[in-house]
Amino acid sequence: MEQHIKIRRAPGTWVVRAGGAVLGETSGALELSEGDFPPVIYFPPEDLAMAFLELSETISVDPFKGSAKHFAIHTKSVVIADAAWSYDEPKEATEALRGYIAFYPTKAAVEQL
């Protein structure tokens, strides 16, 4: 069933903002398309201000992608719980996402510049 997952280099430059802060900007993002879900942009960690992200205790498991660790976003004004996730040990079909970080659209704004 992993054929419904497609990963490609996301064209252009992408930015992520939350709590009034710019968390990162990259031209090295990956785009994951999965079935009928909206595409998800994954950021390379070296292009994020990792000081804003704190690992939480939340782990989620996806049968196609693997186990994901979650991060809270800490800014001057707010803490946004479990706002981002990353696969440290992805399944074979999603190996390209290893270490990349994605953000929940209800908790952070991801936009193409």
DSSP file with accessible surface (Angstrom, degrees, kcal/mol):
  #  RESIDUE AA STRUCTURE BP1 BP2  ACC     N-H-->O    O-->H-N    N-H-->O    O-->H-N    TCO  KAPPA ALPHA  PHI   PSI    X-CA   Y-CA   Z-CA
    1    1 A M    >         0   0  159      0, 0.0     3,-1.3     0, 0.0     4,-0.1   0.000 360.0 360.0 360.0  -2.5    0.0    0.0    0.0
    2    2 A E  G >   +     0   0   87      1,-0.2     3,-1.8     2,-0.1    62,-0.0   0.597 360.0  86.3 -72.8  -6.2    3.0    2.3    0.1
    3    3 A Q  G 3  S+     0   0  151      1,-0.3    -1,-0.2    31,-0.0     0, 0.0   0.727  76.0  69.1 -65.8 -18.4    2.5    3.3   -3.5
    4    4 A H  G <  S+     0   0   54     -3,-1.3    31,-2.0    30,-0.1     2,-0.5   0.536  86.5  83.4 -78.4  -1.8    0.0    6.0   -2.4
    5    5 A I  E <   +A   34   0A  16     -3,-1.8     2,-0.4    29,-0.2    29,-0.2  -0.880  57.1 179.2-104.1 129.0    3.0    7.9   -0.8
    6    6 A K  E     -A   33   0A 139     27,-3.0    27,-3.1    -2,-0.5     2,-0.4  -0.996   6.9-169.2-128.9 135.1    5.1   10.2   -3.1
    7    7 A I  E     +A   32   0A  47     -2,-0.4     2,-0.3    25,-0.2    25,-0.2  -0.988  16.3 159.0-124.0 131.0    8.0   12.3   -1.9
    8    8 A R  E     -A   31   0A 130     23,-2.0    23,-3.3    -2,-0.4     2,-0.3  -0.959  49.5 -85.1-143.4 162.5    9.7   15.0   -4.1
    9    9 A R  E     -A   30   0A 142     -2,-0.3    21,-0.3    21,-0.2    20,-0.1  -0.521  48.9-124.0 -65.1 129.0   11.8   18.0   -3.7
   10   10 A A        -     0   0    1     19,-2.6    19,-0.3    -2,-0.3     4,-0.1  -0.690  27.9-123.4 -79.4 124.4    9.5   20.9   -3.0
   11   11 A P        +     0   0   65      0, 0.0    17,-0.1     0, 0.0    -1,-0.1  -0.340  68.0   5.0 -68.8 148.0   10.0   23.6   -5.6
   12   12 A G  S    S-     0   0   44     15,-0.1     2,-0.4   100,-0.1    17,-0.3  -0.261 100.7 -44.6  84.5-165.8   10.9   27.1   -4.5
   13   13 A T        -     0   0   46    100,-0.4   100,-3.2    15,-0.1     2,-0.3  -0.887  51.4-160.8-111.1 138.0   11.6   28.5   -1.0
   14   14 A W  E     -GH  26 112B  30     12,-3.2    12,-2.7    -2,-0.4     2,-0.3  -0.898   4.0-166.4-121.6 146.8    9.5   27.7    2.0
   15   15 A V  E     -GH  25 111B   2     96,-2.7    96,-2.6    -2,-0.3     2,-0.4  -0.952   5.9-156.0-130.2 148.6    9.1   29.5    5.4
   16   16 A V  E     +GH  24 110B   0      8,-2.3     7,-2.6    -2,-0.3     8,-1.3  -0.996  14.8 179.9-126.6 133.1    7.6   28.4    8.6
   17   17 A R  E     +GH  22 109B  93     92,-2.3    92,-3.1    -2,-0.4     2,-0.3  -0.978   6.5 163.1-130.8 146.5    6.3   30.8   11.3
   18   18 A A  E >   +G   21   0B   7      3,-2.3     3,-2.3    -2,-0.3    90,-0.1  -0.962  64.6   7.6-159.4 145.8    4.6   30.3   14.6
   19   19 A G  T 3  S-     0   0   30     -2,-0.3    58,-0.4     1,-0.3    59,-0.2   0.808 129.7 -56.1  54.9  31.8    3.9   32.5   17.7
   20   20 A G  T 3  S+     0   0   91      1,-0.2     2,-0.3    55,-0.1    -1,-0.3   0.529 116.6 108.0  81.0   5.5    5.1   35.6   15.9
   21   21 A A  E <  S-G   18   0B  17     -3,-2.3    -3,-2.3     0, 0.0     2,-0.7  -0.884  70.3-127.0-117.8 147.3    8.5   34.1   15.1
   22   22 A V  E     -G   17   0B  79     -2,-0.3    -5,-0.3    -5,-0.2     3,-0.1  -0.834  24.4-174.9 -86.4 118.7   10.1   32.8   11.9
   23   23 A L  E     -     0   0B   4     -7,-2.6    26,-3.7    -2,-0.7     2,-0.3   0.687  58.3 -28.5 -89.0 -23.4   11.3   29.3   12.7
   24   24 A G  E     -GI  16  48B   8     -8,-1.3    -8,-2.3    24,-0.3     2,-0.3  -0.940  42.2-149.0 177.8 163.0   13.0   28.6    9.4
   25   25 A E  E     +G   15   0B 111     22,-1.2     2,-0.3    -2,-0.3   -10,-0.2  -0.983  26.3 167.7-146.1 136.3   13.4   29.2    5.7
   26   26 A T  E     -G   14   0B   5    -12,-2.7   -12,-3.2    -2,-0.3     3,-0.2  -0.998  39.9-164.3-150.6 151.4   14.6   26.7    3.1
   27   27 A S  S    S+     0   0   87     -2,-0.3   -15,-0.1   -14,-0.2    -1,-0.1   0.173  92.5  71.9-110.3  10.8   15.0   25.9   -0.5
   28   28 A G        +     0   0   15    -14,-0.1    -1,-0.1    16,-0.1   -15,-0.1   0.015  68.4 137.8-112.8  27.3   15.7   22.3    0.4
   29   29 A A        -     0   0    0    -17,-0.3   -19,-2.6   -19,-0.3     2,-0.4  -0.317  43.3-140.8 -73.2 155.9   12.2   21.2    1.6
   30   30 A L  E     -AB   9  42A  16     12,-2.4    12,-3.3   -21,-0.3     2,-0.5  -0.910   8.1-145.2-112.6 145.9   10.6   17.9    0.7
   31   31 A E  E     -AB   8  41A  25    -23,-3.3   -23,-2.0    -2,-0.4     2,-0.5  -0.957   8.8-159.7-113.7 124.8    6.9   17.5   -0.2
   32   32 A L  E     -AB   7  40A   4      8,-2.9     8,-2.4    -2,-0.5     2,-0.5  -0.911   5.1-169.5-103.4 124.6    5.0   14.4    0.8
   33   33 A S  E     +A    6   0A  39    -27,-3.1   -27,-3.0    -2,-0.5     2,-0.4  -0.969   6.8 179.5-110.9 132.0    1.8   13.5   -1.0
   34   34 A E  E >   -A    5   0A  18     -2,-0.5     3,-2.2     3,-0.5   -29,-0.2  -0.915  49.7 -68.5-138.6 107.0   -0.3   10.8    0.5
   35   35 A G  T 3  S-     0   0   51    -31,-2.0    -1,-0.1    -2,-0.4   -29,-0.0  -0.196 109.7 -19.1  53.4-129.9   -3.5    9.7   -1.1
   36   36 A D  T 3  S+     0   0  174     -3,-0.1    -1,-0.3     2,-0.0    -3,-0.0   0.375 107.7 112.2 -91.9   2.1   -6.2   12.4   -0.8
   37   37 A F  S <  S-     0   0  142     -3,-2.2    -3,-0.5     1,-0.1     3,-0.1  -0.438  79.7 -97.4 -73.3 152.2   -4.5   14.3    2.0
   38   38 A P        -     0   0  100      0, 0.0    -1,-0.1     0, 0.0    -4,-0.1  -0.359  52.7 -91.4 -63.1 148.4   -3.1   17.8    1.4
   39   39 A P        -     0   0   74      0, 0.0     2,-0.4     0, 0.0    -6,-0.2  -0.262  39.2-142.2 -60.8 149.6    0.6   17.7    0.6
   40   40 A V  E     -B   32   0A  40     -8,-2.4    -8,-2.9    -3,-0.1     2,-0.5  -0.961   5.2-140.9-118.1 133.0    2.9   18.2    3.7
   41   41 A I  E     -B   31   0A  16     -2,-0.4    62,-0.5   -10,-0.2     2,-0.4  -0.818  13.6-159.8 -95.3 129.0    6.2   20.2    3.5
   42   42 A Y  E     -BC  30 102A   2    -12,-3.3   -12,-2.4    -2,-0.5    60,-0.2  -0.938   6.8-149.3-110.7 131.2    9.1   18.8    5.5
   43   43 A F  E     - C   0 101A   0     58,-3.4    58,-2.8    -2,-0.4   -14,-0.1  -0.795  19.4-117.7-100.2 138.7   12.0   21.1    6.5
   44   44 A P    >   -     0   0    3      0, 0.0     3,-2.0     0, 0.0    56,-0.1  -0.541  27.5-128.1 -68.8 136.2   15.7   20.0    6.8
   45   45 A P  G >  S+     0   0   40      0, 0.0     3,-1.9     0, 0.0     5,-0.3   0.829 105.0  65.8 -60.6 -28.1   16.6   20.6   10.5
   46   46 A E  G 3  S+     0   0  143      1,-0.3     4,-0.0     3,-0.1    -3,-0.0   0.691 100.3  52.5 -68.4 -13.7   19.7   22.6    9.5
   47   47 A D  G <  S+     0   0   61     -3,-2.0   -22,-1.2   -23,-0.1     2,-0.3   0.275  99.1  81.1-102.2  10.1   17.4   25.3    8.0
   48   48 A L  B <  S-I   24   0B  15     -3,-1.9     2,-1.7   -24,-0.2   -24,-0.3  -0.866  86.5-117.4-113.3 150.9   15.3   25.6   11.2
   49   49 A A    >   -     0   0   40    -26,-3.7     3,-2.3    -2,-0.3     4,-0.3  -0.675  35.0-173.4 -81.7  86.2   16.0   27.6   14.4
   50   50 A M  G >  S+     0   0   74     -2,-1.7     3,-1.6     1,-0.3    -1,-0.2   0.703  72.3  77.2 -62.8 -17.5   16.0   24.4   16.5
   51   51 A A  G 3  S+     0   0  105      1,-0.3    -1,-0.3    -3,-0.1    -2,-0.1   0.769  91.5  56.0 -62.4 -23.6   16.3   26.5   19.7
   52   52 A F  G <  S+     0   0   59     -3,-2.3    22,-3.4   -29,-0.1     2,-0.5   0.633  97.9  77.1 -78.8 -17.1   12.5   27.1   19.2
   53   53 A L  E <   -D   73   0A  21     -3,-1.6     2,-0.5    -4,-0.3    20,-0.2  -0.839  57.7-173.9-104.7 132.3   11.8   23.4   19.2
   54   54 A E  E     -D   72   0A 112     18,-2.6    18,-3.1    -2,-0.5    -3,-0.0  -0.987  29.8-117.2-124.6 126.9   11.7   21.2   22.2
   55   55 A L  E     -D   71   0A  99     -2,-0.5    16,-0.3    16,-0.2     2,-0.2  -0.354  33.4-158.3 -59.5 132.7   11.2   17.4   22.0
   56   56 A S  E     -     0   0A  32     14,-2.9    14,-0.3     2,-0.2    -1,-0.1  -0.517  28.9-109.8-103.7 180.0    8.0   16.3   23.7
   57   57 A E  E    S+     0   0A 192     -2,-0.2     2,-0.2    12,-0.1    14,-0.1   0.537  80.9 114.7 -86.5  -5.8    7.0   12.9   25.0
   58   58 A T  E     +     0   0A  54     12,-0.1    12,-1.3    11,-0.0     2,-0.4  -0.470  39.4 178.0 -73.1 131.4    4.5   12.4   22.3
   59   59 A I  E     -D   69   0A 108     -2,-0.2     2,-0.3    10,-0.2    10,-0.2  -0.999   5.8-169.2-128.4 131.5    5.2    9.6   19.8
   60   60 A S  E     -D   68   0A  43      8,-2.1     8,-3.3    -2,-0.4     2,-0.5  -0.897  10.2-145.2-118.1 154.3    2.8    8.7   17.0
   61   61 A V  E     -D   67   0A 111     -2,-0.3     6,-0.2     6,-0.2    -2,-0.0  -0.978  10.3-171.2-123.5 128.1    2.9    5.7   14.8
   62   62 A D  E  >  -D   66   0A  34      4,-2.6     4,-2.4    -2,-0.5    -2,-0.0  -0.976  22.7-139.8-115.4 130.5    1.9    5.6   11.1
   63   63 A P  T  4 S+     0   0   88      0, 0.0    -1,-0.1     0, 0.0     4,-0.1   0.764 102.6  35.6 -63.8 -21.7    1.7    2.2    9.4
   64   64 A F  T  4 S+     0   0   52      2,-0.1    29,-0.2    27,-0.1    30,-0.2   0.743 128.4  30.5-100.5 -29.0    3.3    3.5    6.2
   65   65 A K  T  4 S-     0   0   13      1,-0.3    26,-1.8    25,-0.1     2,-0.2   0.722  99.2-130.5-105.8 -28.3    5.8    6.1    7.5
   66   66 A G  E  <  -DE  62  90A   5     -4,-2.4    -4,-2.6    24,-0.2     2,-0.4  -0.737  49.4 -18.8 114.2-161.3    6.9    4.8   10.9
   67   67 A S  E     -DE  61  89A  63     22,-0.5    22,-0.6    -2,-0.2    21,-0.5  -0.735  58.6-158.1 -89.9 135.3    7.1    6.3   14.4
   68   68 A A  E     -DE  60  87A   0     -8,-3.3    -8,-2.1    -2,-0.4     2,-0.2  -0.933   6.7-147.9-117.5 132.1    7.3   10.0   14.7
   69   69 A K  E     -DE  59  86A  52     17,-2.5    17,-2.1    -2,-0.4     2,-0.3  -0.649  22.6-138.9 -88.1 155.3    8.6   12.1   17.6
   70   70 A H  E     - E   0  85A   4    -12,-1.3   -14,-2.9   -14,-0.3     2,-0.4  -0.811  10.4-153.6-119.0 157.4    6.9   15.4   18.3
   71   71 A F  E     -DE  55  84A  13     13,-2.3    12,-1.8    -2,-0.3    13,-1.6  -0.975   9.2-141.0-129.4 144.3    8.1   18.9   19.2
   72   72 A A  E     -D   54   0A   9    -18,-3.1   -18,-2.6    -2,-0.4     2,-0.5  -0.736  23.6-129.5 -93.1 150.0    6.6   21.8   21.0
   73   73 A I  E     -DE  53  80A   0      7,-2.4     7,-2.9    -2,-0.3     2,-0.5  -0.909  20.2-163.9-101.2 126.3    7.4   25.3   19.7
   74   74 A H  E     + E   0  79A  67    -22,-3.4     2,-0.2    -2,-0.5     5,-0.2  -0.956  17.7 161.7-111.9 117.0    8.7   27.8   22.3
   75   75 A T        -     0   0   19      3,-2.9   -56,-0.1    -2,-0.5   -55,-0.1  -0.723  55.3 -93.9-119.7 178.3    8.6   31.5   21.4
   76   76 A K  S    S+     0   0  220     -2,-0.2   -56,-0.1     1,-0.2     3,-0.1   0.861 123.7  31.9 -57.9 -37.3    8.8   34.6   23.6
   77   77 A S  S    S+     0   0   95    -58,-0.4     2,-0.3     1,-0.2    -1,-0.2   0.661 123.1  16.2 -99.8 -16.8    5.0   34.8   23.7
   78   78 A V        -     0   0   59    -59,-0.2    -3,-2.9     2,-0.0     2,-0.5  -0.993  49.7-139.2-158.1 153.1    3.7   31.3   23.6
   79   79 A V  E     -E   74   0A  86     -2,-0.3     2,-0.7    -5,-0.2    -5,-0.2  -0.995  21.4-161.2-114.7 125.2    4.4   27.5   23.9
   80   80 A I  E >   -E   73   0A  32     -7,-2.9    -7,-2.4    -2,-0.5     3,-0.7  -0.919  17.4-137.3-110.8 107.9    2.6   25.5   21.2
   81   81 A A  E 3  S-     0   0A  59     -2,-0.7    -9,-0.2     1,-0.2   -10,-0.1  -0.352  74.4  -7.9 -68.5 141.9    2.4   21.8   22.2
   82   82 A D  E 3  S+     0   0A  42      1,-0.1   -10,-0.3   -12,-0.1    -1,-0.2   0.851  81.6 148.8  42.5  53.8    3.1   19.0   19.7
   83   83 A A  E <   +     0   0A   0    -12,-1.8    21,-2.6    -3,-0.7     2,-0.3   0.613  59.1  29.8 -91.5 -15.3    3.3   21.4   16.8
   84   84 A A  E     -EF  71 103A   0    -13,-1.6   -13,-2.3    19,-0.3     2,-0.3  -0.935  62.5-162.1-142.8 161.3    5.8   19.5   14.7
   85   85 A W  E     -EF  70 102A  24     17,-2.3    17,-2.5    -2,-0.3     2,-0.3  -0.969   2.8-170.7-145.7 162.2    7.0   16.0   14.1
   86   86 A S  E     -EF  69 101A   2    -17,-2.1   -17,-2.5    -2,-0.3     2,-0.7  -0.991  21.3-131.6-152.7 146.3    9.9   14.0   12.6
   87   87 A Y  E     +E   68   0A   9     13,-0.6    12,-2.3    10,-0.5    13,-0.2  -0.895  21.2 175.2-102.9 112.2   10.7   10.5   11.7
   88   88 A D  E    S+     0   0A  72     -2,-0.7    -1,-0.2   -21,-0.5   -20,-0.1   0.781  87.1  24.1 -81.2 -31.6   14.0    9.3   13.0
   89   89 A E  E    S-E   67   0A 157    -22,-0.6   -22,-0.5     9,-0.0    -1,-0.2  -0.598  87.1-178.4-133.1  72.0   13.5    5.7   11.8
   90   90 A P  E     -E   66   0A  12      0, 0.0   -24,-0.2     0, 0.0   -25,-0.1  -0.226  33.1 -97.8 -70.9 161.9   11.1    5.9    8.9
   91   91 A K    >   -     0   0   94    -26,-1.8     3,-1.6     1,-0.1     4,-0.2  -0.281  44.7 -97.1 -68.8 165.3    9.8    3.0    6.9
   92   92 A E  G >  S+     0   0  179      1,-0.3     3,-1.4     2,-0.2     4,-0.2   0.874 122.4  58.6 -55.9 -39.8   11.6    2.2    3.6
   93   93 A A  G 3  S+     0   0   39      1,-0.3    -1,-0.3   -29,-0.2     3,-0.2   0.732 115.8  35.0 -65.1 -21.5    9.0    4.0    1.5
   94   94 A T  G X  S+     0   0    0     -3,-1.6     3,-2.3   -30,-0.2     4,-0.3   0.096  75.0 124.6-121.6  23.8    9.6    7.3    3.4
   95   95 A E  G X   +     0   0   84     -3,-1.4     3,-2.0     1,-0.3    -1,-0.1   0.831  67.0  67.7 -53.3 -34.5   13.4    7.0    4.0
   96   96 A A  G 3  S+     0   0   59      1,-0.3    -1,-0.3    -4,-0.2    -2,-0.1   0.758  93.4  60.1 -60.3 -22.4   14.0   10.4    2.3
   97   97 A L  G X  S+     0   0    0     -3,-2.3     3,-2.3     2,-0.1   -10,-0.5   0.533  71.8 137.1 -83.9  -5.0   12.1   12.1    5.3
   98   98 A R  T <  S-     0   0  114     -3,-2.0   -10,-0.2    -4,-0.3     3,-0.1  -0.156  82.5  -4.0 -50.6 120.5   14.6   10.8    7.9
   99   99 A G  T 3  S+     0   0   23    -12,-2.3    -1,-0.3     1,-0.3   -11,-0.1   0.232 100.6 127.4  82.7 -15.5   15.3   13.7   10.3
  100  100 A Y    <   -     0   0   43     -3,-2.3   -13,-0.6   -13,-0.2     2,-0.4  -0.393  52.3-135.9 -72.3 156.4   13.2   16.3    8.4
  101  101 A I  E     -CF  43  86A   3    -58,-2.8   -58,-3.4   -15,-0.1     2,-0.3  -0.954  17.5-170.2-123.8 132.3   10.6   18.2   10.4
  102  102 A A  E     -CF  42  85A   0    -17,-2.5   -17,-2.3    -2,-0.4     2,-0.4  -0.812  12.8-139.7-116.2 159.8    7.0   18.9    9.4
  103  103 A F  E     - F   0  84A   7    -62,-0.5   -19,-0.3    -2,-0.3   -62,-0.2  -0.939  20.1-113.3-124.6 140.8    4.5   21.2   11.1
  104  104 A Y    >>  -     0   0   76    -21,-2.6     3,-2.1    -2,-0.4     4,-1.6  -0.547  25.7-136.0 -69.3 129.6    0.8   20.9   11.9
  105  105 A P  T 34 S+     0   0  114      0, 0.0    -1,-0.1     0, 0.0     5,-0.1   0.743 103.5  56.8 -64.8 -20.0   -1.0   23.5    9.7
  106  106 A T  T 34 S+     0   0  129      1,-0.2     3,-0.1     3,-0.1    -2,-0.1   0.584 115.4  37.5 -83.4  -7.6   -3.3   24.4   12.7
  107  107 A K  T <4 S+     0   0   80     -3,-2.1     2,-0.3     1,-0.3   -88,-0.2   0.570 123.8  21.7-119.9 -15.8   -0.2   25.2   14.8
  108  108 A A  S  < S-     0   0    9     -4,-1.6     2,-0.6   -90,-0.1    -1,-0.3  -0.989  72.3-119.6-150.9 152.2    2.3   26.9   12.4
  109  109 A A  E     -H   17   0B  42    -92,-3.1   -92,-2.3    -2,-0.3     2,-0.5  -0.860  24.9-172.2 -98.8 118.4    2.1   28.7    9.1
  110  110 A V  E     +H   16   0B  44     -2,-0.6     2,-0.4   -94,-0.2   -94,-0.2  -0.967  16.6 169.6-109.8 121.1    4.0   27.0    6.3
  111  111 A E  E     -H   15   0B  91    -96,-2.6   -96,-2.7    -2,-0.5     2,-0.4  -0.980  36.0-124.5-136.4 147.7    4.2   29.1    3.1
  112  112 A Q  E      H   14   0B 102     -2,-0.4   -98,-0.3   -98,-0.2  -100,-0.1  -0.740 360.0 360.0 -86.4 131.6    6.0   29.2   -0.2
  113  113 A L              0   0  113   -100,-3.2  -100,-0.4    -2,-0.4    -1,-0.0  -0.506 360.0 360.0 -83.3 360.0    7.8   32.5   -0.7
